[in-house]
Amino acid sequence: MPSNNGWHAILPTLNLSGMALPLAQHCLLESVTDEHLTLLLDESGASLQSPRAEAQLADALAKHYGRELKLLFKLVALTEETPEKRSLRLAAEQQAAAEESIRNDPFVKQLQETFGAAIVLGSIRPRTEPGKV
């Protein structure tokens, strides 16, 4: 299920890399207080926790909020869509749209009718915007 959790807006602004990025992508924001920031970590990302990744994430969050925050994680089975799950869903939707576009393309249909051409679904890739992967 798509999520409106504020974490989806915050995460891209943190400029994370290394293991901190996948750790953060498996989280949702639970709360922020003057001293603490609590993230809900989906069980699927439990193995991504490490002192170094947590420290990198805490540093990025301190810069974002303009103050040091104690970073807390709650390991849960999330039903809301994490940034990781959203990314996977969007990629699957783009792939399905690309395949549908090829199946409905008049030129492709003509090739199929005239030459018995077959669509190799695994060879279809969605178009990406310049500068995006």
PyMOL commands that set and color helices and strands:
alter all, ss='L'
color gray80, all
select helices_A, chain A and resi 7-14+20-25+43-48+51-65+83-104+106-115+121-123
alter helices_A, ss='H'
color red, helices_A
select strands_A, chain A and resi 27-32+36-42+70-76
alter strands_A, ss='S'
color yellow, strands_A
deselect
rebuild
show_as cartoon
